[in-house]
Amino acid sequence: MTGRDHEPFAVVFLDVNGTLVPSEPGVPPEAFSLRCFRGLVRRLTSLGVAVGLCSDSPLEQLWEFGVRIGLGTAPEFPVIAENGNVVAVGGAVRVITPFPALPDLRAEVTRTAVAHGLARVGDVAAPEFGGRPPFGREWAFGANRRASASVFGAPDFIRDVRQRVTEWCAENHCDISVGVGPDGSYAGIHPYARVELGKRVALAELAARDPMERTLMVGNSLADWVPGVPGVGCAFVADTAVPQYVRDAAWYVSPKSDLEGVIDVLWHVVRRQPPVRGSV
């Protein structure tokens, strides 16, 4: 690596699903791994590096999750929420990409649920944040969304939601992306044509605010790939969803997955930081 690739990072953003936690529910991380992760976060913080989260999840859940895994006290650590639509840095919360069609799309989702004969339950958090997904003939919106929508329900309902909201937007000339979870029981609706654009726009805007500081995005998929943005590098945990051309261009790709991969990436970040002035 040459040029700015040798310079230290000022901010590290961590994706959640598929990166810090497995995409599919599984065995909780070992206590030793969590201690290693928290120790690395403390080390990076002492070196002047902010460690935060960048995820499709809502801000409130990410703040709570960040506190639980040891990133600090909310809102001290930076967060990019709702796949880049919402940014919370320095205590200020901003909507990066407004979504004026959101009320109409929520109404379309509700009509689809009525056609399926489903009963709506209260807004829910995702299972990785302690939420209970709807069961049987139930459905729900995701909680705490400011500029996007998430929908939980049976796979046949989610498939129809994707089709209906996509058709509605084609008829009304608005751009959206609809991503469906691995098991088909979740859909995320965002105000841009391609799902990967959200994080890219948010990270590019943050990098432009302070061109002298470099940012590292750590993830597991193309949604975490930010090519051609000055001041932003990308690292990945091991995942078959990362194509070879991205692996070749990334700052670093760990051979390890999930939390172990994040720990590996953070060790590489620590090694490139200059020593704190006055330290021995």
C-alpha positions as CSV (number, residue, x, y, z in Angstrom):
1,M,0.0,0.0,0.0
2,T,1.2,3.5,-0.8
3,G,0.3,7.1,-0.2
4,R,-2.7,7.6,2.0
5,D,-3.1,3.9,2.5
6,H,-0.3,4.2,5.1
7,E,-2.0,7.0,7.1
8,P,-3.9,6.1,10.3
9,F,-7.7,6.0,10.6
10,A,-9.6,8.5,12.7
11,V,-12.9,6.6,12.7
12,V,-13.8,3.0,12.3
13,F,-17.4,2.0,11.5
14,L,-18.6,-1.6,12.1
15,D,-21.5,-3.3,10.4
16,V,-23.7,-5.4,12.6
17,N,-25.5,-8.2,10.9
18,G,-23.0,-10.7,9.3
19,T,-20.1,-8.7,10.8
20,L,-20.3,-8.2,14.5
21,V,-23.1,-10.9,14.8
22,P,-23.9,-13.8,12.5
23,S,-26.5,-13.2,9.8
24,E,-28.3,-16.4,11.1
25,P,-28.9,-16.8,14.8
26,G,-26.4,-19.1,16.4
27,V,-24.1,-19.6,19.3
28,P,-23.4,-16.4,21.3
29,P,-19.8,-15.0,21.1
30,E,-17.4,-16.4,23.6
31,A,-16.7,-14.2,26.7
32,F,-13.0,-14.2,25.8
33,S,-13.8,-12.8,22.3
34,L,-15.9,-10.1,23.7
35,R,-13.2,-9.1,26.2
36,C,-10.6,-9.0,23.3
37,F,-13.0,-6.8,21.3
38,R,-13.6,-4.4,24.2
39,G,-9.9,-4.2,24.9
40,L,-9.2,-3.2,21.3
41,V,-11.9,-0.6,21.4
42,R,-10.4,0.9,24.5
43,R,-6.9,0.8,22.9
44,L,-8.1,2.5,19.8
45,T,-10.0,5.1,21.8
46,S,-6.8,5.9,23.7
47,L,-5.1,6.4,20.4
48,G,-7.7,8.9,19.3
49,V,-9.7,6.5,17.0
50,A,-13.5,6.6,17.4
51,V,-15.2,3.2,16.9
52,G,-18.9,3.3,16.0
53,L,-21.6,1.3,14.1
54,C,-22.9,1.5,10.6
55,S,-26.0,-0.7,10.0
56,D,-29.5,-0.9,8.6
57,S,-30.8,-1.0,12.1
58,P,-32.5,2.0,13.8
59,L,-30.5,4.5,15.8
60,E,-32.0,3.7,19.2
61,Q,-31.2,0.0,18.9
62,L,-27.7,0.7,17.7
63,W,-27.0,3.0,20.6
64,E,-28.2,0.3,23.0
65,F,-26.3,-2.4,21.2
66,G,-23.1,-0.3,21.1
67,V,-23.2,0.3,24.9
68,R,-23.7,-3.4,25.5
69,I,-20.7,-4.5,23.5
70,G,-18.4,-1.8,24.9
71,L,-18.3,1.1,22.5
72,G,-18.9,3.6,25.3
73,T,-21.8,5.7,26.4
74,A,-24.5,6.8,23.9
75,P,-24.4,9.2,22.1
76,E,-20.6,9.5,22.5
77,F,-19.8,6.9,19.8
78,P,-20.7,7.6,16.1
79,V,-23.6,5.8,14.4
80,I,-24.8,5.5,10.9
81,A,-28.3,4.0,11.1
82,E,-31.0,2.9,8.7
83,N,-28.5,1.9,6.0
84,G,-27.1,5.4,5.8
85,N,-30.3,7.4,6.1
86,V,-29.7,8.6,9.6
87,V,-26.4,9.8,11.0
88,A,-25.6,10.5,14.7
89,V,-22.2,12.1,15.2
90,G,-21.2,14.4,18.0
91,G,-24.6,14.2,19.6
92,A,-26.4,15.6,16.5
93,V,-28.9,13.4,14.7
94,R,-29.5,14.1,11.0
95,V,-31.6,12.5,8.3
96,I,-29.3,12.2,5.2
97,T,-31.8,10.9,2.7
98,P,-35.4,12.2,3.2
99,F,-38.2,9.7,2.3
100,P,-41.4,11.7,1.5
101,A,-43.1,8.6,0.1
102,L,-42.8,6.7,3.3
103,P,-46.4,7.3,4.7
104,D,-47.8,6.1,1.4
105,L,-45.6,3.0,1.3
106,R,-46.5,2.1,4.9
107,A,-50.2,2.4,3.8
108,E,-49.5,0.0,0.9
109,V,-47.9,-2.5,3.3
110,T,-50.9,-2.3,5.6
111,R,-53.3,-2.9,2.6
112,T,-51.1,-6.0,1.6
113,A,-51.4,-7.3,5.2
114,V,-55.2,-6.9,5.1
115,A,-55.3,-8.8,1.8
116,H,-53.4,-11.6,3.5
117,G,-55.8,-11.6,6.5
118,L,-53.0,-10.8,9.0
119,A,-53.2,-9.1,12.3
120,R,-50.8,-6.2,13.1
121,V,-49.0,-6.3,16.4
122,G,-47.0,-3.5,18.0
123,D,-43.8,-2.3,16.4
124,V,-40.9,-4.7,17.1
125,A,-37.1,-4.7,17.3
126,A,-35.1,-7.2,15.3
127,P,-34.2,-10.5,17.1
128,E,-30.5,-9.6,17.5
129,F,-31.7,-6.6,19.6
130,G,-33.9,-8.8,21.8
131,G,-37.1,-8.4,19.8
132,R,-39.7,-11.1,19.3
133,P,-40.7,-11.4,15.6
134,P,-44.4,-11.8,14.7
135,F,-45.8,-15.3,15.0
136,G,-48.3,-17.2,12.8
137,R,-50.8,-14.8,11.2
138,E,-49.2,-11.7,12.7
139,W,-47.2,-8.9,11.1
140,A,-45.4,-5.8,12.3
141,F,-43.4,-2.7,11.3
142,G,-40.0,-2.4,12.8
143,A,-39.6,0.1,15.7
144,N,-37.9,3.5,15.8
145,R,-37.5,4.1,12.0
146,R,-37.1,7.7,11.0
147,A,-36.4,7.6,7.3
148,S,-37.0,4.0,6.2
149,A,-39.3,1.1,6.9
150,S,-38.9,-2.5,8.0
151,V,-41.6,-5.1,7.9
152,F,-41.7,-8.5,9.7
153,G,-44.0,-11.4,8.8
154,A,-44.4,-14.7,7.0
155,P,-42.3,-15.1,3.8
156,D,-45.3,-15.2,1.5
157,F,-46.5,-11.8,2.9
158,I,-43.0,-10.3,2.7
159,R,-42.7,-11.4,-1.0
160,D,-46.0,-9.6,-1.7
161,V,-44.9,-6.5,0.2
162,R,-41.8,-6.4,-2.0
163,Q,-43.8,-6.7,-5.2
164,R,-46.6,-4.2,-4.1
165,V,-44.3,-1.4,-2.9
166,T,-42.1,-1.8,-5.9
167,E,-45.1,-1.5,-8.3
168,W,-46.4,1.5,-6.3
169,C,-43.1,3.3,-6.7
170,A,-42.9,2.5,-10.4
171,E,-46.4,4.0,-10.9
172,N,-45.5,7.1,-8.8
173,H,-42.0,7.6,-10.1
174,C,-40.0,7.3,-6.9
175,D,-36.8,5.4,-6.3
176,I,-36.7,2.7,-3.6
177,S,-34.8,-0.4,-2.7
178,V,-36.4,-3.4,-1.0
179,G,-34.1,-5.9,0.7
180,V,-35.4,-9.2,2.1
181,G,-33.7,-11.0,5.0
182,P,-32.0,-14.5,4.5
183,D,-35.0,-16.4,5.8
184,G,-37.6,-14.3,4.0
185,S,-39.4,-13.0,7.1
186,Y,-38.1,-9.4,7.0
187,A,-38.1,-6.6,4.4
188,G,-36.2,-3.3,4.6
189,I,-37.5,-0.4,2.4
190,H,-35.1,2.5,1.7
191,P,-35.3,5.7,-0.4
192,Y,-32.7,4.9,-3.1
193,A,-32.6,2.7,-6.1
194,R,-29.8,0.4,-4.9
195,V,-29.4,-0.8,-1.3
196,E,-25.6,-0.2,-1.2
197,L,-26.0,3.5,-2.0
198,G,-27.2,4.5,1.5
199,K,-24.0,3.8,3.4
200,R,-21.9,5.2,0.5
201,V,-23.7,8.5,0.6
202,A,-23.4,8.9,4.4
203,L,-19.8,7.9,4.5
204,A,-18.9,10.2,1.6
205,E,-20.6,13.1,3.3
206,L,-18.8,12.5,6.6
207,A,-15.4,12.1,4.9
208,A,-16.0,15.4,3.0
209,R,-16.6,17.3,6.2
210,D,-13.0,16.6,7.4
211,P,-10.8,15.5,4.4
212,M,-7.8,15.2,6.7
213,E,-9.3,12.3,8.7
214,R,-9.6,8.8,7.3
215,T,-12.5,6.5,7.9
216,L,-12.6,2.7,7.8
217,M,-15.8,0.8,7.0
218,V,-15.8,-2.8,8.2
219,G,-18.4,-5.1,6.8
220,N,-19.3,-8.4,5.1
221,S,-21.0,-7.5,1.8
222,L,-21.3,-5.2,-1.1
223,A,-23.5,-2.9,1.0
224,D,-20.4,-2.1,3.0
225,W,-18.2,-1.4,-0.1
226,V,-17.4,2.3,-0.6
227,P,-15.3,2.6,-3.8
228,G,-13.8,5.8,-5.1
229,V,-14.5,8.0,-2.0
230,P,-11.5,10.0,-0.9
231,G,-10.7,9.3,2.8
232,V,-12.7,6.1,3.1
233,G,-11.2,2.6,3.2
234,C,-13.0,-0.7,3.5
235,A,-12.2,-3.9,5.3
236,F,-14.1,-7.2,5.4
237,V,-14.6,-10.2,7.5
238,A,-14.6,-13.5,5.8
239,D,-17.8,-14.0,3.8
240,T,-18.6,-15.6,0.4
241,A,-20.8,-12.5,-0.4
242,V,-17.7,-10.4,-0.9
243,P,-16.7,-10.8,-4.6
244,Q,-13.0,-11.1,-5.6
245,Y,-12.7,-7.7,-7.2
246,V,-13.8,-6.1,-4.0
247,R,-11.4,-8.3,-2.0
248,D,-8.6,-7.3,-4.3
249,A,-9.3,-3.5,-3.8
250,A,-10.1,-3.6,-0.1
251,W,-7.7,-2.2,2.6
252,Y,-7.8,-5.6,4.4
253,V,-9.8,-8.8,4.2
254,S,-9.8,-11.0,7.3
255,P,-9.6,-14.8,6.9
256,K,-11.9,-15.0,10.0
257,S,-15.7,-14.4,10.1
258,D,-18.1,-12.5,12.4
259,L,-16.7,-11.1,15.7
260,E,-13.3,-13.0,15.3
261,G,-12.9,-11.2,11.9
262,V,-13.7,-7.8,13.4
263,I,-11.1,-8.4,16.1
264,D,-8.5,-9.3,13.4
265,V,-9.3,-6.1,11.5
266,L,-9.1,-3.9,14.6
267,W,-5.7,-5.4,15.4
268,H,-4.5,-4.3,12.0
269,V,-5.9,-0.8,12.7
270,V,-4.1,-0.6,16.0
271,R,-0.8,-1.6,14.4
272,R,-1.0,1.3,11.9
273,Q,-1.8,4.0,14.5
274,P,1.1,6.3,15.6
275,P,2.1,6.2,19.3
276,V,0.4,8.6,21.6
277,R,2.6,11.6,22.3
278,G,4.4,11.2,25.6
279,S,3.8,7.5,25.8
280,V,6.7,5.1,26.5
